Amino acid sequence: MKSLAPRNTSVDRNHTDEKNRPVKDDPLREDIRLLGRMLGDTLREQEGEPTFDLVENIRQTAIRFRRDQDPEARHELDMILNQLSNKATVAVVRAFSHFSQLSNIAEDMHHNRRRRTHLRAGSPPQAGSVALALDRVFSSGTDGRALAGFFAKALVSPVLTAHPTEVQRRSILDCQLTIAHLLNERDRMQLTPDELRSNEEGLRCAIQILWQTRMLRPERLSVYDEIKNGLAYYRYTFLTEVPRLYAEIEDLLERRMGVAAPHIPPFLRIGSWIGSDRDGNPFVTHDVMLHAAERQSALALDYYMGEVHQIGRRLSLTERLVGVDDELAALSEASPDRAPSRVDEPYRRALIGIYARLAATSQELGHVIRQRRPVGPAAPYAESTDFVHDLDIVIHSLKQHKSNLLARGELRHLRRAAEVFGFHLAPLDMRQHSNVHEQVVAELFEYGTRRKGYSELAEAERIQWLLSEISSPRPLRSPYLDYSELVQSELCILQVAAEIQRRFGRAALPNYIISKTDGISDILEVALLLKEVGLLQAGETPYLHVNIIPLFETIADLRNCSHVMNDLFSLPYYRELLDSRGNVQEVMLGYSDSNKDGGFLAANWELYKAETELTKVFSKHKIELRLFHGRGGTVGRGGGPSYQAILAQPPGSVNAQIRITEQGEVIGSKYADPEIGRRNLETLVAATVEATLLSHDPLGERAAEYYLIMEMLARDAFAAYRNLVYETPGFKRYFQESTPIREIAGLNIGSRPPSRKQSDLIEDLRAIPWVFSWSVNRAMIPGWYGFGTAVEAFVQREDRGGKGLEFLQEMHRTWPFMQTLLSNMDMVLAKTDMGIASRYAELVSDIELREEIFGRIQAEWDRSVKWLFAVTGRTELLQDNPTLARSIRNRTPYIDPLNHLQVELLRRYRSGDAADTVKRAIQLTINGVAAGLRNSG
């Protein structure tokens, strides 16, 4: 294991090596070899030569098994793994986990390298860049006024959520970031021999720390831990890179338009569910939610104070050489700084005064000041816009007195950060299940109006009861009544929500999401609860302080959502509430549960139809639609490339506004590195610009025919998936024995329980562990099962004189939805490994059940690959995505052995070997496979 890739010995003039690999990937291979050699040296030093040789033997044998499906290699693997002691197994698992993670770091650095090379060469902008999006918009004839209109109403918001597939410890992530920084230093700087030695020593030191750091948490992650981990990404990326992206957009517009571009409103915002999403998580309490808001605010103020101090130190401009305008002079004079040494430095004094006001604001909000103490007392800011105003005074004065470069630098970025993040940092979304609201409202009616039986009412009667109370100024609850623990808890959460808005501003907590919405009453119940704590003001001119957002999750709910919204908008009182929210209604669509409910193809089609119908309903009622896409990391939960996903939305459904969840390990892979993080944010913006301003219906008259074909495909795929998962006797047992679902439930990687209630039914299992389990055992059926059966049935049934397949091929060529659907499935099929999945199937003790179900899964995989190739015209997986193919090829030699080890460990554990080392090793393999796959849950 001296190197992680074959050594490149010669390079030809056609820019490929002897294995026909592009020369541009040579630096990547060198980085992988370097890190592999260093980890190998660490392994020898820490564990000894025999362990090193053992790891290398397992790696080579696993590669033979993958390449040839060689029975002899399989037998050799079994022999090696069966003979491993528990202690040796842990060392081997850790080695492969770290190799996989180091390979990921090298991949990420190579992406950055290739992008910088592209930019330095002056090459045309790439797809997904704002530069190309704006070029396309201007080339289409769109003028500056239309673009200004877009930005005026735009909202692009990735929303961070805490989910149990985020397996990395913060300590491990910090160490990996150090390695990435040192790799980047080697790439971007001409190092002297001494500097190179120092760099290599730093890498070896970081890798040694990585090896000697515990990979697993000794206790289950708490919500407080999740809040802390989530905040790290604001320091890594968001606080610095979001302002830089705004500046890049403004500069692009200025160059493109030839005049100073107008100020772009703060449309890109990073949201969060961490600490406020209590659907199925009993550990999210009112104290936790308040803690989340307080920690967010403290981080924002701390960042501003640090930046103001650094800028103030540098702005040593004397008024003897530089002029100031009257507002800056007044700001300087109001500063508590009276040091004689700075009496002629108005800009520095002004910033010292701003710092003092920020410190006072932080203290007033209850935060501990971690920066230096202010030089004197000052009045706190009433709100963040006052802070922005003071920064504008400084910037304006600099611009007016020949210091434009200073105004455009760090001050510009700080001003944008203050505008975007305010004193709250990130808007929190509350979320709760509709069943909980129903129970709370039923009790409030029973105690407050002496009316029992709310839960048994028909929907029309529920609506009448609710509207009557929502429109009444009098409260329904009483401080003198003894409510159940559930009611007290929910009302306490809402009271804290009101307090958060009072302390940190309404932008700190603007949204309330209702899981499992299936009727108008689910939405009105939340309106009633908000009224009880003052977040909805009743009366002749009602005012709503929080957006009420229905979440439609199952296949049935997606089919019904447009009817629910149409009926809701027909209620005059609700329309008045919407008027108070700017006549914008947000709707959230759930990718995870719909997929678990109906399979990949059916769920994606139902989501597309739901968006299409919602667009029609909102247009009919003249209401602005904002869609919130509840996507997970893996394709089985709506994951996949964001740029293509947004462009594949139905025409008119994006409309300048989109929110998307960022979940689990995807947060780390997208936003831990600042350069990669900014690129991912830029992609979201570019796609939203294009989907809104260049949106058109590519199907035209063919739309009805294409939709009919998709309806047939979805119907057959749905039937095939449901038949396997919900109608096959013994499938639950097969799932539990052939995947590590029970062991995942015991892994300390998330605060949320794996099931919504105490049950082992698949119906009650949350979608995240469902998909996670199938990802870890490499079958990944949530991302493809049913496709092959559906296409085969269509081609056979709808032959149309031999034209059935040609119709599907045409759909793929001309329809972005179909292209994205098949591209995502292509990715999942490439990550699927039926050879490894067959080894997990051997864990199923009932041989007949094992052979029947695995045989069906294998046959469907073969069908799906066959028909994917037939429709797309490709002959191998990821044929049109060589970058991802390369990435998977680099990682699989280190993920595959973890799978093989896991199978052996599960066999031992389930046979009664309850040693702590066995359980720990199982959890390490789950951690390693998830980190290696990068979008597993």
Beta strands, then each sheet from edge to edge (+ up, - down):
strand 1: 155-161
strand 2: 271-272
strand 3: 429-433
strand 4: 511-515
strand 5: 536-537
strand 6: 543-544
strand 7: 547-552
strand 8: 584-590
strand 9: 624-630
strand 10: 657-663
sheet 1: 2+ 1+ 10+ 9+ 8+ 7+ 4+ 3+
sheet 2: 5+ 6-
end
